[in-house]
């Protein structure tokens, strides 16, 4: 089993621990998907993917429908995706993905969290090269793993993992669209999908250092504008 599996195992469900926070994040994803491609699910692949994730997170159907209706209103502000890069204590590289309707607020908040907790915000590209950006799909399938791998290798899937509740595909993120299209073409149920940033190398810290870094990461994750946080701590 490869690096993607170990990464997934280490952080699985950590950032979705608070249900209210999860629904807020998915709600923003719905707004961005509708603003980009419209409210018709059948013709908006991005929206279909977000709704699949909403189902996987047990988000009530009425919440999803309300978010789509809200996003369809022209007066509803769109969210802009903003990526922040920096270093935490002990030289740990951190990437923060946000979705915000107020750029100034988000920049100020993220910078303040880094500065007050032993880190420093960097410039674009300062740590991104330390991570591989991948996409993943969790599907329901009774097909043999090797057969699935052969079926999807031409679409960019380079790792297939069997989990208790499904099969997970990993691929470089640029293959997302072609993989999603092929899965849907084969009428395979998609449980969830996402983009992740997997560190190329991990940095070991002792327990005391880990506790200090965890404080920064937890504070960042608690910010309302933050969608995902990735780091290279072992």
C-alpha positions as CSV (number, residue, x, y, z in Angstrom):
1,X,0.0,0.0,0.0
2,X,1.3,3.4,-1.0
3,X,1.8,6.9,0.4
4,X,-1.8,7.9,-0.4
5,X,-3.2,5.1,1.8
6,X,-1.0,6.0,4.7
7,X,-1.9,9.6,4.4
8,X,-5.6,8.9,4.2
9,X,-5.5,6.5,7.2
10,X,-3.6,9.1,9.3
11,X,-6.1,12.0,8.8
12,X,-9.3,10.2,7.9
13,X,-12.3,12.1,9.1
14,X,-10.2,14.4,11.4
15,X,-11.2,17.6,9.7
16,X,-14.9,16.5,9.6
17,X,-15.2,15.8,13.3
18,X,-17.6,18.6,13.9
19,X,-20.8,18.0,12.0
20,X,-21.9,21.7,11.9
21,X,-18.5,22.7,10.5
22,X,-18.8,19.9,7.9
23,X,-22.2,21.1,6.7
24,X,-20.9,24.7,6.5
25,X,-18.0,23.6,4.3
26,X,-20.1,21.5,2.0
27,X,-22.6,24.4,1.8
28,X,-19.9,26.7,0.5
29,X,-18.9,24.0,-2.0
30,X,-22.5,23.8,-3.3
31,X,-22.6,27.6,-3.7
32,X,-19.3,27.6,-5.7
33,X,-20.5,24.7,-7.8
34,X,-23.8,26.3,-8.7
35,X,-22.2,29.7,-9.4
36,X,-19.7,27.9,-11.7
37,X,-22.0,25.5,-13.5
38,X,-25.6,26.2,-12.7
39,X,-28.2,24.5,-10.4
40,X,-29.1,21.6,-12.8
41,X,-27.5,18.5,-11.2
42,X,-27.5,16.4,-14.4
43,X,-25.4,19.0,-16.3
44,X,-23.1,20.1,-13.5
45,X,-20.5,17.4,-12.7
46,X,-19.0,19.6,-9.9
47,X,-22.3,19.9,-8.2
48,X,-23.0,16.1,-8.5
49,X,-19.6,15.5,-6.8
50,X,-20.5,17.9,-3.9
51,X,-23.9,16.3,-3.4
52,X,-22.3,12.9,-3.2
53,X,-20.0,14.2,-0.5
54,X,-23.0,15.7,1.3
55,X,-24.7,12.3,1.3
56,X,-21.5,10.7,2.6
57,X,-21.5,13.2,5.5
58,X,-25.2,12.5,6.2
59,X,-26.1,16.1,5.4
60,X,-29.9,16.4,5.3
61,X,-31.5,16.6,1.9
62,X,-33.3,19.7,2.8
63,X,-30.0,21.4,3.7
64,X,-28.6,20.5,0.3
65,X,-31.7,21.8,-1.5
66,X,-31.7,25.0,0.5
67,X,-28.0,25.6,-0.4
68,X,-28.7,25.1,-4.1
69,X,-31.7,27.5,-4.0
70,X,-29.6,30.1,-2.1
71,X,-26.8,29.8,-4.6
72,X,-29.2,30.2,-7.5
73,X,-30.1,33.7,-6.2
74,X,-28.1,36.2,-8.1
75,X,-27.9,38.4,-5.0
76,X,-26.0,35.6,-3.1
77,X,-22.3,36.4,-2.8
78,X,-20.0,33.8,-4.3
79,X,-17.1,32.4,-2.4
80,X,-13.5,32.7,-3.8
81,X,-11.0,30.0,-3.2
82,X,-7.8,31.3,-1.6
83,X,-4.7,29.2,-0.9
84,X,-2.3,30.1,1.9
85,X,1.2,28.6,2.3
86,X,3.5,28.9,5.3
87,X,5.5,27.3,8.0
88,X,4.4,26.2,11.5
89,X,6.6,25.7,14.5
90,X,9.7,23.5,13.9
91,X,9.7,24.2,10.1
92,X,6.5,22.2,9.4
93,X,5.1,23.1,5.9
94,X,1.4,24.0,6.0
95,X,-1.1,24.6,3.2
96,X,-4.5,26.2,4.0
97,X,-7.4,26.0,1.6
98,X,-10.1,28.6,2.2
99,X,-13.4,29.7,0.6
100,X,-14.2,33.2,1.4
101,X,-16.6,36.1,0.5
102,X,-14.2,38.6,2.1
103,X,-10.6,38.3,1.1
104,X,-9.3,41.0,3.5
105,X,-10.9,39.2,6.5
106,X,-9.6,35.8,5.5
107,X,-6.0,37.0,4.9
108,X,-5.9,38.9,8.2
109,X,-7.3,36.0,10.2
110,X,-5.0,33.3,8.7
111,X,-1.9,35.6,9.1
112,X,-2.8,36.3,12.7
113,X,-3.2,32.6,13.5
114,X,0.2,31.8,12.1
115,X,1.9,34.7,13.9
116,X,0.3,34.1,17.3
117,X,1.1,30.3,17.3
118,X,4.7,30.1,16.3
119,X,4.4,30.1,12.5
120,X,4.8,32.5,9.6
121,X,2.8,32.9,6.5
122,X,4.8,32.5,3.3
123,X,4.3,33.6,-0.4
124,X,2.6,31.6,-3.1
125,X,4.7,28.6,-4.1
126,X,6.8,28.7,-0.9
127,X,5.7,25.2,0.2
128,X,3.4,23.9,-2.5
129,X,6.3,22.1,-4.2
130,X,6.6,19.8,-1.1
131,X,3.1,18.3,-1.8
132,X,1.6,16.2,-4.5
133,X,-2.0,17.3,-5.3
134,X,-4.2,14.3,-5.9
135,X,-7.9,13.5,-6.4
136,X,-9.6,10.5,-4.8
137,X,-12.9,8.7,-5.4
138,X,-14.6,6.3,-3.0
139,X,-16.9,4.0,-4.9
140,X,-19.2,1.1,-4.1
141,X,-18.1,-1.9,-6.1
142,X,-17.9,-5.7,-5.8
143,X,-15.4,-5.9,-8.7
144,X,-12.0,-7.4,-8.0
145,X,-9.4,-4.7,-7.2
146,X,-7.0,-5.8,-9.9
147,X,-9.8,-5.7,-12.5
148,X,-10.8,-2.2,-11.4
149,X,-7.2,-1.0,-11.6
150,X,-6.9,-2.3,-15.2
151,X,-10.3,-0.7,-16.1
152,X,-9.2,2.7,-14.9
153,X,-5.4,2.8,-15.4
154,X,-5.8,4.5,-18.8
155,X,-7.8,7.3,-17.1
156,X,-5.0,8.1,-14.7
157,X,-5.8,6.0,-11.6
158,X,-2.4,5.0,-10.1
159,X,-3.5,3.5,-6.7
160,X,-6.6,1.5,-5.8
161,X,-7.3,0.8,-2.1
162,X,-9.9,-1.6,-0.6
163,X,-11.6,-0.2,2.5
164,X,-14.3,-1.6,4.7
165,X,-17.0,0.6,3.2
166,X,-15.8,0.9,-0.4
167,X,-13.0,1.1,-2.9
168,X,-10.8,4.3,-3.2
169,X,-9.1,5.5,-6.4
170,X,-6.1,7.9,-6.3
171,X,-4.8,9.9,-9.2
172,X,-3.1,13.2,-10.0
173,X,-5.8,15.9,-9.6
174,X,-5.9,16.9,-13.3
175,X,-7.5,13.5,-14.1
176,X,-10.5,14.2,-11.9
177,X,-12.9,15.0,-14.7
178,X,-12.1,12.0,-16.9
179,X,-12.2,9.5,-14.0
180,X,-15.6,10.9,-12.8
181,X,-17.0,10.6,-16.3
182,X,-15.8,7.0,-16.7
183,X,-17.2,6.0,-13.2
184,X,-20.6,7.5,-14.1
185,X,-20.4,5.9,-17.6
186,X,-20.0,2.5,-16.0
187,X,-22.9,3.2,-13.6
188,X,-20.8,2.8,-10.5
189,X,-22.0,4.5,-7.4
190,X,-19.7,7.3,-6.1
191,X,-19.8,7.5,-2.3
192,X,-17.5,10.6,-2.1
193,X,-14.7,12.4,-3.9
194,X,-12.1,15.0,-2.9
195,X,-8.8,16.7,-3.6
196,X,-5.9,16.2,-1.3
197,X,-2.3,17.3,-0.9
198,X,0.0,14.5,0.1
199,X,3.4,15.5,1.5
200,X,6.3,14.2,-0.5
201,X,8.4,13.8,2.7
202,X,7.3,13.8,6.3
203,X,9.1,15.5,9.1
204,X,9.3,13.8,12.5
205,X,8.7,15.7,15.7
206,X,8.7,14.7,19.3
207,X,5.5,14.5,21.4
208,X,5.9,18.0,22.9
209,X,6.6,19.5,19.5
210,X,3.6,17.8,18.0
211,X,1.3,19.2,20.7
212,X,2.5,22.7,19.9
213,X,2.0,22.3,16.2
214,X,-1.5,20.7,16.8
215,X,-2.6,23.9,18.6
216,X,-1.8,25.9,15.4
217,X,-3.5,23.5,13.1
218,X,-6.6,23.2,15.3
219,X,-7.0,26.9,15.5
220,X,-6.7,27.3,11.7
221,X,-9.3,24.5,11.1
222,X,-11.7,26.3,13.5
223,X,-11.8,29.4,11.3
224,X,-15.1,29.7,9.4
225,X,-13.3,30.4,6.1
226,X,-11.0,27.4,6.2
227,X,-12.0,24.4,4.1
228,X,-8.9,22.1,4.4
229,X,-5.4,22.1,6.1
230,X,-2.5,20.0,5.0
231,X,0.9,19.6,6.5
232,X,4.0,17.4,6.4
233,X,4.3,16.4,10.1
234,X,4.8,12.7,10.5
